[in-house]
Amino acid sequence: MTSSMFETSTPDAFGYLDRVAATDLGRSYKKQMLDELAVRPGETVADLGCGPGTDLGTLAEAVTATGEVIGVDHDPAAVDVAGDRTAGRSNVTVRVGDIHELPLPDRSVDRARTDRVLQHVADPVRALREVRRVLRPGGRLVMAEPDWGTLTVDHPDSGLSRAYTRYVTDEAVRNARVGSQLARLATDAGFAVPGVIPLTPVFRDARAADRILGLERTMRRAVDAGCVTGEAARRWLDHLTDGPFLAAVTFYIVVAEPQDA
């Protein structure tokens, strides 16, 4: 099943986040998130699920020296890396915390963001209610999440590609459809939702797509789970390597504002 074109081992988690951020797609959607966040100098911004601090520097520049950026992540190793990366920025603090129980006081934050975080959490609505708790009146939350159910990888045997997407949605990602559910979930958590922005990146280069989608390593896991046979997986990957390539998935940026009781 192995192809010299595709990655076969899982990349370092922190390196992967930095890798995606450095792509044209990563730069584009992160800029759009920042535009929608509408940060003003002097504000307090929370990056929830900040990982290794990939976006903390950009946020720190947006709030200027008079504002504050708070990074929160459940992984102590990520917090250590983020702290090291922002050690020279006096307006950035990073702390360990669970998005379901944020280590922040009520109404203490002007702006908050989550970037591909809610697809992994145990309870997205509970997490969103926590974000609402810490936002001040007039505050804003901006979220970005894929809907993996929209993932399309073109192949002459469309059933194989459907099986691949079905494995991703049913087995690989905890909340795989959360991108298209965000507006409803945010409303359930007490937010108004003034903006939903769908983005559908189209990949025409198999190697570039693999660096984000992990085509071979995910297909290997699908084989191990019994969702696809090894022979079928080999045929699928061989065509992706040799034939014309196209893949796409829809990604949603959702803007939410707390409704005060």
Secondary structure, DSSP 8 states (H G I E B T S, - for coil): ---SSS--S---HHHHHHHHHHSHHHHHHHHHHHHHHT--TT-EEEEET-TTTTTHHHHHHHH-TTSEEEEEES-HHHHHHHHHHTTT-TTEEEEE-BTTB-SS-TT-EEEEEEES-TTTSS-HHHHHHHHHHHEEEEEEEEEEEEEEEEEEE--SSHHHHHHHHHHIIIII-TTTTHHHHHHHHHHHTTEEEEEEEEE--EE--HHHHHHHH-HHHHHHHHHHTTSS-HHHHHHHHHHHHHS---EEEEEEEEEEEE---
